[in-house]
Amino acid sequence: MIVFVCELATDPALTLTRYPRTIRACAIEPEKYKLMTISVRTGITGLFLTSLLVISGCSSSSSSNDTPIDDDSSSQTPGVDIPTVEDPDTGTNTPVTGGDTTDGTDTTDGTDTTDGTDTTDGTDTTDGSNTTDGNSAPDNILPDASADGSDVSGGEDDSPTAVETASLEGPFIKDAARGAGPPSTPSDLTLLLSAENWLEFSWAPSTDDQAVTAYEVYRDGALIAEVRGDTGYEHDYRSWLSTSFIDCNYTRYTDCVGSRTPIPGTSYSYSVLAIDNEGMRSELSVPATFTFEQLTSDVPDLTDYVRVFDEEFEGDSLDRTKWKAALPWGADTTINLETQYFVNIFAADPMDYTPFEFTGTTMKITGKNTPPELLEQANNLPYLSGVITTSDYFKMTYGYVEMSAKLAGGDGLLSTFYLFNQDYHKNKPEIDIVEYIGSRPDKSYQTYHYYDSIRARNFSGEKHSSPTMESVVSENLSDDFHNYSVLWEPGLVVWYIDGQEVRRMTGVRVSDEPMNIIAQLVVGSSWIGDPSADVIPAEVEIDFIRAWQKP
């Protein structure tokens, strides 16, 4: 299989997008981008000339959906070029060693990997046939055959969303007519997200006649971090481009200890100042008070909700009016150095094996060693496993989603249940309801991801990931069935295990976009390591998956 890739010509690592409908971006700025082809099976690449790109990527009758999103322009230009200056030893924001692989927060969409970034998902198709994910839908199934959930955001193609309107322009504004002097004072400090032990906020970028090189962040009058883009650490650069900061990002940095650790339910005063390339410092911003969330003892109350999706797994096969068996980028693309091959039982030419077993009341997803005769079909990956997703069949905006399941225990196993939207035109939100690493039997993880609208280097914006939120329970979660659920409402996400609230998050960047439901069993990856021989075959057993919404 061949996919088209539009890459930044100056840095192939900064892949712009893999959606074929966006290759016109290469033609619009041929000096900046180049069109590549990549064989998903072989990895062989080839460079297309600009002339071929223009022919294949542009047409006089192209639709608005084919046009890259342009940011608003003005006479003042966002400053995205980073001056070369020494990186001072501030003692703040010290990266966690191996921070890109310690928490799995860069997992689902393949971002920050070399083989799964923003890959084609077939969302432009109308019937599910000939899509990149390999699903071949039967003729009698409509695209929304079981889509009873509602999208209250006003339509998937509407823009901007509430999330996008919170995004800013870039790290600073260059205004040569401004004259010499310190940069303008940062302003409009805005709380984006708040949880019990971290929060994210942003500010309007400062203006300078040359360049702003750093921002200092203060909490209750004490310097806690310096945000700059020249440290060589990707997460510093993302924060710099989006003029945003997470206090405390314990997943990515090691300095959030002792008195720096926030207290749930407590309010703190934050200020920011800007430093330019001549070392001149702005005034401190007007202080803004932000409050960390606090867990409650409330149980989910579904009195005003109706059930809009119901899968009890009582049949003898996977219901293809509700489910696909491949992720949006298809079975032939593997992300995060995962070592399993997700078998797509609905492919046009399916493998002679299914990872799904039905007991009459439950469904089991099995991870097993790949038989020698299936290795070629499995791209020589050593394990076979399964994924189910409601992509194309069911999506919802806001509501309550739950799964009753017995998760897979053991080294190198990851059971995941999450909500996801791959639409690169918007914010590609993801709510990880549960991520369970089998080697950590009494712990589960909850995470939230979204992309902003700052498209200075990436067509889909800059990625924001919450710190990985760990929930510790008093038992081995792989020993029995447990209920994993999430309440998602405007400005609110609450995670539950067995009806008990374990995590809470609020803020303007809680997504308002429709999302699909996904469950899968990962066998081996860069995050969880390799499975031990004694845990294979492994099973995730699901009793039911249900979704509820307010009518």
C-alpha positions in Angstrom: 0.0 0.0 0.0 1.3 3.5 -0.9 0.4 6.7 1.0 1.3 10.2 0.1 3.2 12.4 2.6 3.7 16.1 2.6 6.8 16.9 4.5 8.6 20.0 5.5 11.5 20.1 3.0 13.9 21.4 5.6 13.1 18.8 8.2 11.5 15.5 7.2 10.9 14.7 10.9 8.3 17.5 11.0 5.7 15.7 8.8 2.9 18.0 7.9 0.2 15.5 7.1 -0.5 12.1 5.4 -4.0 13.0 4.2 -4.0 12.7 0.4 -6.6 15.5 0.2 -4.0 17.9 1.6 -1.1 17.3 -0.8 -2.0 20.7 -2.4 -0.2 22.3 0.5 3.0 21.0 -1.2 2.1 22.7 -4.4 1.2 26.0 -2.8 4.6 26.3 -1.1 6.9 24.1 -3.2 10.0 25.7 -1.8 9.0 24.7 1.7 7.4 21.3 1.2 8.1 18.1 -0.7 5.8 15.3 -1.7 6.9 11.8 -0.6 5.4 8.4 -1.2 5.9 5.8 1.5 5.2 2.1 1.1 3.6 1.1 4.3 4.8 -2.5 3.9 8.3 -1.9 2.7 9.2 1.6 3.9 10.6 2.5 0.5 10.3 6.2 -0.1 10.6 8.3 -3.3 10.7 12.1 -4.0 8.3 13.6 -6.5 9.3 16.7 -8.5 7.4 19.8 -7.9 6.0 19.7 -11.4 4.5 16.3 -10.7 3.2 17.5 -7.4 1.4 20.4 -9.0 -0.2 18.1 -11.5 -1.3 15.5 -9.0 -2.0 17.7 -6.0 -3.9 20.7 -7.6 -6.9 21.0 -9.8 -9.0 24.0 -10.9 -12.1 22.3 -9.6 -10.8 21.4 -6.1 -13.3 21.8 -3.3 -12.9 23.9 -0.2 -12.2 20.7 1.7 -8.9 20.4 -0.3 -7.6 23.8 0.7 -5.2 24.0 3.7 -6.4 26.2 6.5 -4.8 29.6 6.5 -4.2 31.5 9.7 -5.4 35.1 9.9 -2.6 37.4 8.7 -1.8 41.0 9.7 1.0 43.5 9.2 2.6 42.1 12.3 4.0 38.7 11.9 4.1 35.9 14.5 7.7 35.2 15.5 8.4 31.5 15.0 12.1 31.7 14.2 14.1 31.1 17.3 17.2 33.2 17.8 20.3 31.3 18.8 21.0 32.1 22.5 22.5 30.1 25.3 20.1 28.0 27.3 20.5 29.3 30.9 20.5 26.9 33.8 17.4 28.1 35.5 16.7 25.0 37.6 13.1 25.0 36.3 11.4 22.7 33.9 14.0 19.9 34.0 12.9 17.3 31.5 12.2 13.7 32.7 14.8 11.4 31.2 13.2 9.6 28.3 10.2 11.8 28.6 8.8 10.9 25.2 8.4 7.3 26.2 7.6 7.2 29.9 3.9 7.7 29.8 2.4 6.7 26.5 0.8 10.0 26.0 1.9 10.2 22.4 0.1 6.9 21.5 -3.1 6.7 19.7 -2.8 8.9 16.6 0.8 8.0 15.9 2.1 11.6 16.5 5.8 11.7 17.4 6.3 8.4 15.6 7.8 7.9 12.2 5.2 5.6 10.8 1.8 6.4 11.9 1.5 10.2 11.9 -1.8 11.5 10.8 -2.4 8.7 8.4 -5.3 8.3 6.1 -8.5 7.2 7.7 -11.0 7.0 4.9 -13.2 9.7 6.3 -13.9 11.1 2.9 -15.6 7.9 1.8 -19.3 7.4 1.8 -19.7 3.6 2.2 -16.6 2.3 3.9 -15.4 0.5 0.7 -11.9 0.8 -0.6 -10.8 2.9 2.5 -7.3 3.0 3.8 -8.3 1.1 6.9 -9.2 -1.8 4.6 -12.8 -2.2 5.7 -15.2 -3.4 3.0 -18.7 -2.6 4.2 -21.6 -4.6 3.0 -24.0 -2.9 0.5 -26.9 -2.8 2.9 -25.1 -0.9 5.7 -25.4 2.9 5.6 -22.5 5.1 6.9 -24.5 6.0 10.1 -26.3 2.7 10.5 -26.1 2.8 14.3 -25.2 6.5 14.9 -27.9 7.4 17.4 -25.7 9.7 19.4 -26.0 13.4 18.9 -23.5 16.0 17.8 -24.4 19.1 19.7 -21.4 21.1 18.5 -23.3 22.2 15.4 -21.8 19.8 12.8 -18.4 18.2 12.3 -17.4 20.6 9.6 -18.2 23.8 11.6 -15.2 26.0 12.5 -14.0 27.4 14.8 -15.0 25.2 17.7 -14.8 26.4 21.3 -11.4 24.7 21.6 -10.0 26.5 18.6 -11.2 30.0 19.8 -8.9 29.5 22.8 -5.9 29.1 20.6 -3.4 32.0 20.1 -1.1 33.1 17.3 2.4 32.1 18.2 5.3 32.8 20.6 5.6 36.6 20.0 4.7 39.3 17.5 7.5 41.2 15.7 6.7 44.9 15.1 9.8 46.7 13.7 7.9 50.0 14.0 7.6 49.6 17.7 11.0 51.0 18.6 13.7 49.9 20.9 12.8 48.9 24.4 11.6 45.9 26.4 8.8 43.7 25.0 5.2 44.4 25.8 3.7 42.8 28.9 2.1 39.4 28.4 -1.7 39.7 28.8 -4.9 37.8 28.9 -3.8 34.8 31.1 -6.5 32.2 30.4 -7.1 28.9 32.2 -7.4 26.2 29.6 -7.7 23.0 31.7 -7.6 22.2 35.4 -7.3 18.9 37.2 -6.5 18.0 40.9 -2.7 18.1 40.5 -2.1 20.0 37.3 -3.5 22.9 35.2 -2.8 24.4 31.9 -3.0 28.1 31.0 -2.0 30.4 28.2 -1.4 34.1 27.6 -1.4 36.5 24.7 2.1 36.7 23.1 4.2 39.8 23.7 5.3 42.2 21.0 8.9 43.3 20.4 10.8 45.2 17.7 13.1 42.2 17.3 12.3 38.9 19.1 11.1 37.5 22.4 13.3 34.6 23.5 11.6 33.5 26.7 8.8 33.9 29.1 9.1 33.5 32.9 6.2 32.0 34.8 5.5 33.0 38.4 3.2 31.3 40.9 2.4 33.3 44.1 5.3 35.6 43.3 7.9 32.8 42.9 9.6 31.9 39.6 8.6 28.3 38.8 9.4 27.9 35.1 10.9 29.5 32.0 9.2 28.8 28.7 11.5 29.0 25.7 11.9 27.3 22.3 15.6 26.7 22.0 16.2 23.9 24.6 16.0 21.1 22.0 13.2 19.4 24.0 10.0 19.0 21.9 7.6 19.7 24.8 9.4 22.9 25.6 9.0 23.9 22.0 5.3 23.1 21.9 4.7 25.2 25.0 6.7 28.0 23.5 4.8 28.1 20.2 1.5 28.1 22.0 2.5 30.5 24.8 1.1 28.0 27.3 2.3 26.2 30.4 1.3 23.2 32.5 1.7 23.5 36.2 2.7 20.7 37.2 3.7 18.6 34.2 5.1 15.8 36.3 5.1 13.4 33.3 7.6 15.6 31.4 9.6 17.3 34.1 11.2 16.4 37.4 10.9 19.7 39.3 7.3 19.4 40.5 8.1 18.2 44.0 7.9 19.5 47.5 6.4 22.9 47.7 6.0 23.0 44.0 3.4 20.3 44.2 -0.1 21.9 44.0 -2.8 21.1 46.6 -6.2 20.0 45.1 -8.9 22.6 45.5 -6.4 25.4 46.1 -6.2 28.7 44.2 -2.9 30.2 43.1 -1.9 33.5 41.6 0.0 33.4 38.3 2.0 36.0 36.4 4.1 36.0 33.3 6.9 38.3 31.9 8.7 38.3 28.6 12.4 38.5 27.8 13.7 39.7 24.4 16.9 38.8 22.5 18.7 41.8 24.1 17.9 40.6 27.6 15.3 43.3 28.3 12.4 42.2 30.5 8.8 43.3 30.4 6.7 44.1 33.3 4.9 41.2 35.1 1.5 40.5 33.7 -1.6 41.3 35.7 -2.0 38.3 38.1 -4.6 35.7 37.3 -6.0 33.4 39.9 -6.6 29.8 38.9 -7.9 26.9 41.0 -7.0 23.3 40.9 -9.9 20.8 40.8 -10.8 18.5 43.6 -12.3 15.0 43.5 -15.9 14.5 44.7 -17.6 11.4 46.1 -20.4 11.8 43.6 -21.5 8.7 41.6 -22.7 9.0 38.0 -26.3 10.1 37.9 -27.9 9.1 34.6 -31.4 10.2 35.6 -31.7 12.7 32.7 -29.8 10.5 30.2 -31.0 8.0 27.6 -29.0 5.1 26.2 -27.8 5.8 22.6 -25.4 3.0 22.1 -25.6 -0.5 23.4 -23.3 -3.5 22.7 -23.8 -6.5 25.0 -21.8 -8.9 22.9 -24.5 -11.6 23.1 -24.1 -12.8 19.5 -21.5 -15.1 17.9 -19.7 -12.5 15.8 -18.7 -8.8 15.8 -21.7 -6.7 14.7 -20.4 -4.8 11.6 -23.3 -2.4 11.7 -21.6 -1.0 14.9 -17.9 -1.8 14.6 -14.9 -1.7 12.4 -11.9 -3.9 13.2 -9.1 -1.5 12.1 -7.9 1.9 13.3 -8.3 4.9 10.9 -4.8 4.5 9.5 -5.3 0.9 8.6 -3.9 -2.4 9.8 -0.7 -2.1 7.8 0.5 1.0 9.7 1.9 0.3 13.2 2.5 3.2 15.7 4.6 3.6 18.8 6.8 0.6 17.9 4.0 -1.7 18.8 4.7 -5.4 18.0 1.1 -6.6 17.4 -0.8 -6.7 14.1 -4.4 -5.7 14.5 -6.3 -8.3 12.4 -9.0 -6.6 10.3 -11.7 -9.3 10.0 -13.7 -7.0 7.7 -11.0 -6.4 5.2 -11.7 -7.2 1.5 -9.2 -10.0 1.7 -9.2 -10.9 5.4 -6.6 -13.0 7.2 -7.6 -16.6 8.0 -7.7 -15.8 11.7 -9.9 -13.8 14.1 -8.8 -12.4 17.4 -12.4 -12.1 18.6 -14.1 -14.9 20.5 -17.7 -14.8 21.7 -18.9 -16.7 24.7 -22.6 -15.8 24.4 -22.4 -13.1 27.0 -18.9 -11.6 26.5 -16.4 -10.9 23.8 -12.7 -11.8 24.2 -9.9 -10.0 22.3 -6.9 -12.4 22.2 -3.3 -11.5 21.7 -1.2 -14.5 20.5 2.0 -15.4 18.7 1.8 -15.0 14.9 1.7 -18.4 13.2 4.5 -18.7 10.7 2.1 -19.1 7.8 0.5 -15.7 8.7 3.7 -13.7 9.3 3.8 -12.2 5.8 0.2 -11.0 6.0 1.0 -9.6 9.5 3.9 -7.5 8.2 6.3 -9.9 10.1 5.0 -8.6 13.4 5.4 -11.3 16.1 1.9 -11.0 17.6 -1.7 -10.9 16.4 -4.4 -8.9 18.3 -7.6 -7.0 17.8 -9.2 -3.5 17.9 -12.8 -2.4 17.6 -13.9 1.1 16.7 -17.2 2.7 16.0 -15.6 4.9 13.3 -18.1 5.7 10.5 -20.9 4.0 12.5 -21.3 5.9 15.8 -20.1 9.1 17.2 -21.2 11.4 19.9 -20.6 14.8 21.5 -20.9 14.8 25.2 -22.5 12.1 27.3 -21.5 9.1 29.5 -19.6 6.1 28.1 -18.8 2.9 30.0 -17.2 -0.5 29.5 -17.4 -3.5 31.8 -14.2 -5.6 31.1 -11.6 -7.9 32.6 -8.3 -6.4 31.4 -5.2 -8.3 30.4 -2.5 -8.8 33.0 1.2 -9.4 32.5 4.4 -7.8 31.1 4.1 -6.1 27.7 0.3 -5.9 27.6 -1.8 -2.7 27.3 -5.6 -2.7 27.4 -7.1 0.6 26.3 -10.6 2.0 26.0 -11.0 5.6 24.7 -12.8 8.2 22.7 -11.2 9.6 19.6 -11.6 11.9 16.6 -9.0 11.9 13.9 -10.3 14.9 12.0 -7.1 16.9 11.4 -9.1 20.0 10.3 -10.2 20.4 13.9 -8.5 19.4 17.2 -8.2 15.6 17.0 -9.3 15.2 20.6 -8.8 12.0 22.6 -10.1 11.0 26.0 -8.4 7.9 27.4 -11.0 6.4 29.7 -8.6 3.7 30.8 -5.1 2.6 29.8 -4.0 -0.5 31.8 -0.5 -1.8 31.7 -0.6 -5.4 32.7 2.7 -5.3 34.6 1.2 -2.7 37.0 -1.8 -4.6 38.3 -3.2 -2.1 40.7 -2.8 1.0 38.6 -4.7 2.5 35.6 -4.1 5.6 33.6 -6.3 8.4 32.3 -5.1 11.0 29.8 -6.5 13.8 27.6 -5.0 15.0 24.3 -6.0 17.7 21.8 -4.4 19.8 19.1 -4.6 23.6 19.0 -5.0 25.8 15.9 -1.4 27.1 15.7 -0.3 25.8 12.4 3.1 27.5 12.0 4.9 24.2 11.6 2.2 21.4 11.6 -0.9 21.5 9.5 -2.9 19.9 12.3 -1.7 22.3 14.9 0.4 21.7 18.1 -0.4 18.7 20.2 -1.3 19.2 23.9 -1.3 16.2 26.3 -2.3 16.2 29.9 0.2 14.7 32.4 -0.6 11.0 32.6 -3.0 10.7 35.5 -2.4 7.6 37.5 -5.2 6.0 39.6 -4.2 3.4 42.2 -6.8 0.9 43.4 -6.7 -1.8 46.1 -6.8 -4.8 43.8 -5.5 -6.4 40.7 -7.6 -5.0 37.8 -6.9 -8.1 35.6 -8.4 -10.5 38.2 -12.1 -9.6 37.6 -14.5 -7.5 35.7 -14.6 -3.8 36.5 -16.6 -0.8 35.1 -14.5 1.9 33.4 -16.4 5.0 32.4 -16.2 8.7 31.7 -18.7 11.6 32.0 -18.0 14.2 29.2 -20.0 17.4 29.3 -19.3 21.0 28.2 -16.1 22.0 30.0 -16.0 18.9 32.1 -14.5 15.4 32.0 -14.9 13.0 35.0 -13.3 9.5 35.0 -14.7 6.6 37.1 -13.7 3.1 38.0 -16.6 1.0 39.4 -18.7 4.2 39.8 -16.1 5.9 42.0 -14.6 9.2 40.7 -10.9 8.8 40.1 -10.0 11.9 38.0 -11.7 15.2 37.2 -10.8 17.9 34.6 -12.5 21.2 33.6 -11.8 24.0 31.2 -12.4 25.7 27.9 -10.3 23.2 26.0 -12.4 20.2 26.9 -13.4 19.1 23.4 -16.8 19.9 21.9 -16.2 17.6 18.8 -17.8 14.3 18.1 -15.8 11.2 19.0 -15.8 7.5 18.3 -15.5 4.6 20.8 -12.4 2.4 20.6 -11.2 -0.7 22.6 -8.0 -2.7 21.9 -5.3 -4.9 23.2 -1.7 -3.8 22.5 1.0 -6.5 22.7 4.4 -4.9 23.1 5.4 -1.3 22.5 7.9 1.4 23.2 5.9 2.3 26.3 5.1 -1.1 27.9 8.1 -3.1 26.7 8.0 -6.7 25.3 5.6 -9.3 26.6 7.0 -12.2 28.5 6.4 -15.7 27.1 4.2 -16.8 30.0 1.5 -14.1 29.3 0.9 -15.2 25.7 -1.9 -15.8 24.7 -3.4 -12.8 26.5 -7.1 -11.8 26.7 -9.2 -8.7 27.3 -12.8 -9.9 28.0 -15.5 -7.3 27.5 -19.0 -7.7 29.0 -20.6 -4.6 27.5 -19.9 -1.1 26.0 -22.7 1.5 26.5 -23.1 5.2 25.8 -25.7 7.6 27.2 -26.7 11.2 26.4 -29.1 13.8 27.5 -32.0 14.0 25.0 
